[in-house]
Amino acid sequence: MRATFATLALATPFLMGTLSWGGSAQADTLELIVDRVPYGVELYLRGPATAAESVFDLPPAAFEDAEGEIRFDDFRQVGTADIGDAMFANVSATLDGEAAALETISLMVHPVEAPLPFATPFDGLVSIEICTVPTPEGQITLADLEMYAGFVAYTENTSAEVVLGRPVGLGTPSTVNVRMFEHGEFTDAWNADWAPGEALVIPEGKRPPFVEPSMAFGIAAALFALLAVATGRRPKRSQAA
């Protein structure tokens, strides 16, 4: 799944009204929004663009064009899922102990002086889909930019424990500020240290996995029928029928 700007084009008017959380990320400090959705687990990451190298050992050249320059408009137009893939190439992921694949939704950069709201999954999705700031003037370096990336692990077990691992020697230690959402609602927040050779553990969800609407309707209908039998009552017909 490769996201495009058209996906959230209509969401732009609401961007400025979204509450901000955490402010601008500091060096070697990452912000992570975990969203448990019906089809899997989504991860939205924000941090200084320089952290791509300092934390994940991704060479700065990954952000540059053939002339060795960072073209801000290129990020605005197409996003950069390939950079996200390269950045997380050596990051392992498991769901309840089973190896899982993390697919990049998109990765974008925005000027440090114009940080985007980053408190909810909606903020995370907007940050990797829509660029609402003007192109910075002059030559741009990674130090001038913040990085916003989105990843998804597809699974039916949406409440699974998620463990992200970095091999020994991959980057420098970092602090991760985590916010978790389930069924569209905020459930928890914490800070964690994430060093090379150690795991970043996202505990299992506090709510059961999603149930498909059709299945949920069937379960509800069955329970209603059992209740009717148990009480010896017949369901009343709707007055509107």
C-alpha positions in Angstrom: 0.0 0.0 0.0 1.5 3.3 -1.2 -0.3 6.3 0.1 -0.8 9.4 -2.2 -1.5 13.0 -1.4 -5.0 12.7 -2.9 -6.0 10.4 -0.1 -6.3 13.3 2.4 -6.7 16.3 0.1 -10.0 17.1 1.7 -8.5 17.0 5.2 -6.2 20.0 4.7 -8.7 22.6 6.2 -8.7 20.7 9.4 -5.0 20.5 9.8 -4.6 23.8 11.7 -7.3 22.9 14.1 -5.6 19.7 15.3 -4.0 19.9 18.8 -0.3 19.7 19.0 1.5 17.3 21.3 5.2 17.2 22.3 6.3 20.1 20.3 9.3 19.8 18.0 11.3 16.6 18.4 14.8 17.0 19.9 18.0 15.3 18.6 17.9 11.6 19.1 14.4 11.9 20.5 11.6 10.2 18.5 7.9 10.4 18.8 5.8 7.3 18.0 2.1 7.0 17.5 0.8 3.5 17.6 -2.7 2.9 16.0 -4.4 -0.4 16.2 -6.8 -0.5 13.3 -9.1 -3.2 11.8 -6.5 -4.5 9.4 -3.3 -4.3 11.5 -1.1 -2.0 13.5 0.1 1.4 12.1 3.1 3.2 13.4 3.7 7.0 12.8 7.2 8.3 13.6 8.5 11.8 14.0 12.0 12.9 14.7 14.8 15.2 13.4 15.7 14.2 9.8 19.3 13.8 11.1 18.0 10.8 13.2 17.7 8.8 10.0 21.5 8.6 10.1 22.2 8.8 13.9 19.6 6.3 14.9 19.1 4.1 11.9 22.5 4.5 10.0 20.8 5.7 6.9 23.3 7.8 4.8 22.2 11.4 4.2 22.5 10.7 0.5 19.2 8.8 0.7 17.5 12.3 1.0 19.5 13.9 -1.8 19.1 14.0 -5.6 21.8 13.2 -8.2 23.4 16.6 -7.6 23.7 15.9 -3.8 21.0 18.4 -2.9 17.8 18.1 -1.0 14.9 19.0 -3.2 12.0 19.9 -0.8 9.5 20.0 -3.7 10.3 16.4 -4.5 9.0 15.3 -1.1 6.0 17.5 -1.5 5.0 15.9 -4.7 5.6 12.2 -4.4 6.5 11.3 -0.8 9.4 8.9 -0.2 8.3 5.4 0.8 11.6 4.0 -0.5 13.5 6.1 2.1 11.3 4.6 4.8 12.0 1.1 3.5 15.7 1.8 3.6 15.6 3.4 7.0 13.8 0.4 8.6 15.6 -2.2 6.5 17.6 -3.4 9.6 14.7 -2.9 12.1 13.1 -6.2 13.1 9.4 -6.5 14.1 7.4 -9.2 15.8 3.7 -9.4 16.7 3.2 -11.7 19.7 6.6 -13.3 19.0 6.0 -13.9 15.3 8.1 -12.2 12.7 6.1 -9.4 11.0 6.8 -7.2 7.9 6.6 -3.5 8.3 5.5 -1.7 5.1 6.2 2.0 4.6 3.1 4.0 3.9 5.0 7.2 3.2 7.9 9.4 4.5 8.0 13.1 4.3 10.1 16.0 5.7 8.9 19.4 6.9 10.9 22.5 8.1 12.0 22.4 11.7 10.6 25.9 12.3 7.1 24.8 11.1 6.4 21.5 13.1 3.1 19.8 12.4 0.6 18.7 15.0 1.5 15.2 16.1 -0.8 13.9 18.8 -3.2 11.5 17.1 -3.2 8.9 14.3 -5.0 11.5 12.1 -2.1 13.9 12.7 0.4 11.2 11.8 -1.4 10.4 8.6 -1.7 14.0 7.6 2.0 14.6 8.3 3.0 11.9 5.8 0.4 12.8 3.1 0.0 16.6 2.9 2.6 19.4 2.8 1.0 22.7 3.7 4.1 24.8 4.2 6.0 26.9 1.5 9.2 25.7 0.1 12.1 26.9 2.3 14.4 29.4 0.7 18.1 28.8 0.1 20.0 25.5 0.4 18.4 23.0 2.7 20.3 20.5 5.0 18.9 17.7 7.0 19.4 19.8 10.2 16.7 22.1 8.8 14.1 19.4 8.6 12.0 17.1 10.6 11.1 13.6 9.4 7.6 12.1 9.5 7.1 8.4 8.5 4.3 5.9 8.6 4.5 2.1 8.6 1.9 -0.7 8.8 2.0 -4.3 9.8 -1.0 -6.2 8.5 -2.5 -8.7 11.0 -5.8 -9.9 12.2 -4.4 -9.9 15.8 -4.6 -6.2 16.2 -4.1 -6.3 19.9 -0.8 -8.2 19.6 2.3 -7.1 21.5 4.7 -5.3 19.1 8.4 -5.5 19.5 10.8 -3.5 17.4 14.5 -4.5 17.4 17.7 -2.7 16.4 20.8 -4.9 15.9 24.0 -4.1 17.9 25.9 -1.4 16.2 22.9 0.2 14.4 22.9 3.9 15.3 23.0 5.5 18.7 20.7 5.3 21.7 17.5 7.3 21.5 14.4 8.1 23.6 11.0 7.3 22.2 7.9 9.0 23.3 5.0 6.6 22.6 1.3 7.2 22.4 -1.1 4.3 21.8 -4.5 4.3 20.3 -7.1 1.5 20.0 -10.4 1.5 18.2 -9.7 5.1 17.5 -9.3 6.1 21.1 -6.2 7.1 23.1 -5.3 4.4 25.7 -1.8 5.0 27.0 1.5 7.0 26.7 5.0 6.4 28.0 8.7 7.1 27.3 11.2 4.4 26.5 14.9 4.2 25.9 15.8 2.4 22.7 19.4 1.5 22.2 21.1 -0.7 19.6 20.8 -4.4 20.5 17.7 -3.7 22.6 14.0 -4.0 21.9 11.3 -1.3 21.9 8.3 -3.1 23.4 4.8 -1.9 22.7 2.6 -4.0 25.1 -0.4 -5.8 23.9 -3.6 -3.8 23.5 -6.0 -3.3 26.3 -9.0 -4.1 24.1 -9.8 -7.3 22.1 -9.0 -7.4 18.3 -11.4 -5.8 16.0 -14.4 -7.8 14.8 -15.7 -7.4 11.3 -19.1 -5.5 11.2 -20.9 -8.4 9.6 -19.5 -10.8 12.2 -20.4 -8.4 14.9 -24.0 -8.2 13.7 -24.2 -12.0 13.5 -22.9 -12.3 17.1 -25.3 -9.6 18.3 -28.3 -11.3 16.6 -27.4 -14.7 18.0 -27.1 -13.3 21.5 -30.4 -11.5 21.1 -32.1 -14.7 20.0 -30.6 -16.6 22.9 -31.8 -14.0 25.3 -35.3 -14.1 23.8 -35.4 -17.9 24.3 -34.1 -17.7 27.8 -36.7 -15.2 28.8 -39.5 -16.9 26.9 -40.2 -13.7 25.0 -40.5 -13.1 21.3 -38.9 -10.0 19.8 -41.3 -7.3 19.1 -41.7 -6.1 15.5 -40.6 -2.6 14.7 -43.4 -0.1 14.8 -42.0 1.3 11.5 -42.3 -2.0 9.7 
